[in-house]
Amino acid sequence: MSLARGLVRLGGWLLTPLVAWAASFAGAWLGARLAGSFKSSTTGAYIVIAFGAVFGLVAAWAWLHYLRRSPRLQKTLAVAPDGTPLAAVSKDSPPE
């Protein structure tokens, strides 16, 4: 396997947490914009946390849903239909 192909696969495996992180950041930003209108800072903090968590979870769910439904993406990233890297589930890998 070439170095470039390995780097692309690594980047693909890291897309799930990156997408979830970016979405949670955007959700927290939106929550902060909305929370500015509340007088209670505690309520504002809860809104920011809730928006960040919901956006992050929805983005991770959507990415994994897309990954499970796309055979081309599974082949490109060398992952099983459930999103597990094939290197982790291959019969040649040593048992843990």
Backbone bond lengths (Angstrom), bond angles and torsions (degrees), N, CA, C in turn:
res aa  C-N    CA-C-N  psi(-1)  N-CA   C-N-CA  omega(-1)  CA-C   N-CA-C  phi
1 M - - - 1.454 - - 1.529 107.86 -
2 S 1.292 115.83 132.60 1.454 119.70 -178.03 1.530 110.84 -74.35
3 L 1.296 114.85 160.76 1.465 120.57 -179.68 1.525 111.09 -63.09
4 A 1.328 116.95 -41.54 1.466 120.29 -179.03 1.531 110.95 -62.99
5 R 1.327 116.36 -42.34 1.464 119.77 -179.73 1.533 110.31 -65.14
6 G 1.319 116.46 -40.25 1.462 120.33 177.32 1.516 112.21 -63.07
7 L 1.331 116.85 -40.33 1.465 120.33 178.61 1.524 111.50 -67.44
8 V 1.337 117.29 -37.12 1.461 120.36 177.69 1.527 109.90 -65.39
9 R 1.324 117.48 -42.03 1.466 120.06 178.53 1.522 111.26 -64.71
10 L 1.326 116.85 -42.50 1.460 119.99 177.85 1.523 110.38 -60.72
11 G 1.319 116.30 -44.47 1.461 120.25 177.56 1.512 112.08 -61.45
12 G 1.336 116.49 -38.73 1.462 120.44 177.54 1.511 112.31 -64.91
13 W 1.319 116.67 -40.32 1.469 120.12 178.61 1.529 110.63 -66.22
14 L 1.316 116.08 -31.23 1.457 119.74 -179.36 1.526 112.99 -84.12
15 L 1.335 117.33 -4.52 1.459 119.73 -180.00 1.520 112.54 -65.13
16 T 1.322 117.75 -37.09 1.463 119.75 -177.79 1.529 111.45 -58.76
17 P 1.342 118.76 -54.37 1.467 116.77 179.12 1.525 112.74 -67.78
18 L 1.330 117.78 -30.80 1.464 119.98 179.06 1.523 111.00 -67.36
19 V 1.322 116.74 -43.67 1.469 120.83 178.20 1.526 109.98 -63.32
20 A 1.325 117.08 -44.02 1.465 120.53 179.84 1.532 110.81 -64.34
21 W 1.332 117.03 -40.50 1.470 120.22 179.13 1.523 110.78 -64.34
22 A 1.328 116.95 -45.78 1.465 120.44 -178.96 1.528 110.68 -63.70
23 A 1.317 116.34 -41.56 1.463 119.25 179.69 1.526 111.18 -67.31
24 S 1.321 117.36 -39.47 1.468 119.02 178.97 1.531 110.74 -67.06
25 F 1.314 117.11 -35.11 1.466 120.65 175.61 1.522 110.42 -63.98
26 A 1.346 116.62 -45.10 1.468 120.10 178.96 1.529 110.42 -64.29
27 G 1.329 117.23 -40.40 1.458 120.33 178.24 1.514 112.19 -64.94
28 A 1.330 116.75 -41.18 1.466 120.15 178.34 1.530 110.53 -65.73
29 W 1.330 116.55 -37.52 1.462 119.87 177.64 1.525 110.28 -63.69
30 L 1.334 116.31 -45.22 1.460 120.06 178.91 1.533 110.32 -64.24
31 G 1.328 116.19 -41.33 1.462 120.00 177.14 1.515 111.73 -61.93
32 A 1.327 117.18 -38.34 1.464 120.71 178.28 1.533 111.12 -65.83
33 R 1.331 115.24 -37.68 1.469 118.81 177.46 1.530 110.58 -63.24
34 L 1.341 115.93 -41.55 1.462 119.83 179.92 1.528 111.98 -74.60
35 A 1.328 116.57 -33.40 1.459 120.70 -176.55 1.526 112.72 -72.04
36 G 1.307 117.25 -15.95 1.463 120.31 179.22 1.507 113.54 -63.68
37 S 1.305 117.13 -20.07 1.468 119.94 -178.44 1.531 112.52 -86.35
38 F 1.331 117.79 -6.35 1.464 120.89 179.29 1.525 110.04 -91.32
39 K 1.316 115.96 145.27 1.458 119.88 179.83 1.524 112.28 -81.86
40 S 1.310 116.81 -27.21 1.464 121.14 -178.80 1.533 109.69 -87.99
41 S 1.332 115.61 123.41 1.465 118.90 179.13 1.530 111.48 -69.76
42 T 1.318 117.06 -28.62 1.468 120.57 177.64 1.526 110.41 -65.20
43 T 1.319 116.78 -44.68 1.465 120.82 177.37 1.522 110.22 -62.29
44 G 1.313 116.32 -41.76 1.461 120.64 177.93 1.515 112.09 -61.29
45 A 1.322 116.72 -41.90 1.472 120.11 179.40 1.527 110.68 -64.95
46 Y 1.321 116.72 -40.52 1.463 120.08 178.00 1.527 111.31 -63.16
47 I 1.310 116.47 -38.74 1.465 120.31 179.13 1.528 110.41 -65.53
48 V 1.329 117.03 -44.22 1.463 120.62 178.83 1.531 110.56 -61.17
49 I 1.312 117.06 -45.58 1.470 121.33 -179.59 1.522 110.51 -64.01
50 A 1.324 117.15 -43.88 1.465 120.98 -178.63 1.530 111.31 -64.57
51 F 1.320 117.48 -45.39 1.456 120.22 179.67 1.528 110.82 -63.60
52 G 1.312 117.12 -43.66 1.468 120.22 178.71 1.516 112.03 -61.58
53 A 1.326 116.85 -44.07 1.469 120.82 -179.33 1.522 111.28 -66.50
54 V 1.307 117.33 -45.32 1.464 120.32 -178.50 1.529 110.93 -64.55
55 F 1.311 117.67 -46.09 1.463 120.32 179.81 1.522 110.59 -62.61
56 G 1.318 118.02 -42.84 1.465 121.22 179.48 1.517 112.43 -64.20
57 L 1.315 117.74 -44.17 1.465 121.32 179.44 1.520 111.99 -66.25
58 V 1.319 117.00 -41.42 1.465 120.04 179.17 1.525 110.38 -65.96
59 A 1.320 117.87 -40.47 1.467 120.32 179.25 1.527 111.17 -65.65
60 A 1.322 118.30 -42.81 1.463 120.94 178.06 1.522 110.57 -64.22
61 W 1.333 116.93 -42.56 1.460 120.41 177.92 1.527 110.62 -61.81
62 A 1.332 117.69 -45.19 1.464 121.58 -178.71 1.529 111.23 -63.58
63 W 1.338 117.42 -42.20 1.460 120.91 179.72 1.529 110.18 -64.05
64 L 1.316 118.15 -45.96 1.465 120.76 179.77 1.523 111.17 -67.19
65 H 1.317 117.75 -35.06 1.458 121.70 175.94 1.531 109.66 -62.20
66 Y 1.318 117.26 -45.68 1.466 122.29 177.92 1.533 110.36 -63.79
67 L 1.314 117.14 -42.47 1.467 121.62 -179.54 1.529 110.93 -62.84
68 R 1.311 117.61 -39.50 1.473 120.99 -179.66 1.518 112.17 -70.78
69 R 1.313 118.47 -25.27 1.455 122.30 -176.32 1.531 113.42 -96.32
70 S 1.317 118.67 -6.85 1.457 121.47 -175.11 1.533 111.34 -112.56
71 P 1.339 117.45 98.93 1.466 119.42 177.96 1.535 112.37 -61.49
72 R 1.322 116.29 -33.30 1.474 119.11 179.99 1.532 110.64 -65.55
73 L 1.315 117.08 -43.23 1.462 120.71 178.29 1.525 110.68 -66.74
74 Q 1.337 117.39 -38.65 1.464 120.85 177.26 1.520 110.45 -60.70
75 K 1.332 116.62 -42.01 1.465 120.10 179.99 1.529 110.73 -68.34
76 T 1.318 116.61 -42.83 1.468 120.67 -178.87 1.521 111.65 -61.98
77 L 1.336 116.84 -42.85 1.466 121.00 -177.73 1.520 112.65 -89.62
78 A 1.345 116.76 -4.00 1.470 122.65 -178.90 1.521 110.89 54.89
79 V 1.335 113.66 56.88 1.457 119.89 177.95 1.521 109.53 -123.79
80 A 1.325 115.68 156.02 1.454 121.99 174.96 1.538 108.19 -74.86
81 P 1.331 117.72 166.08 1.470 119.40 -179.65 1.530 114.32 -57.10
82 D 1.323 118.37 -23.59 1.465 119.62 177.98 1.523 113.13 -88.04
83 G 1.351 117.37 2.38 1.457 121.29 177.97 1.509 114.85 94.74
84 T 1.335 118.12 0.09 1.458 121.94 179.21 1.525 109.76 -78.22
85 P 1.328 119.27 131.76 1.462 120.12 177.14 1.528 110.72 -57.85
86 L 1.339 116.29 136.32 1.456 120.44 -178.34 1.518 112.10 -61.85
87 A 1.311 118.12 -28.30 1.466 120.43 178.11 1.516 110.99 -63.02
88 A 1.320 117.24 -29.06 1.468 121.05 -179.44 1.523 112.71 -79.88
89 V 1.325 117.06 -20.79 1.465 119.79 -176.81 1.517 112.88 -115.26
90 S 1.344 118.59 5.74 1.453 120.40 -178.68 1.523 110.54 -71.76
91 K 1.321 115.65 153.39 1.452 120.42 -178.57 1.530 112.20 -72.87
92 D 1.329 116.82 -18.93 1.462 120.97 -179.57 1.500 113.72 -81.85
93 S 1.335 117.10 -13.67 1.463 118.67 -177.81 1.522 109.45 -75.20
94 P 1.344 117.44 142.84 1.463 120.02 -178.40 1.530 111.36 -70.15
95 P 1.329 117.55 146.99 1.467 120.02 179.70 1.522 110.74 -68.32
96 E 1.320 114.84 151.87 1.471 118.95 -179.50 1.492 111.35 -92.86
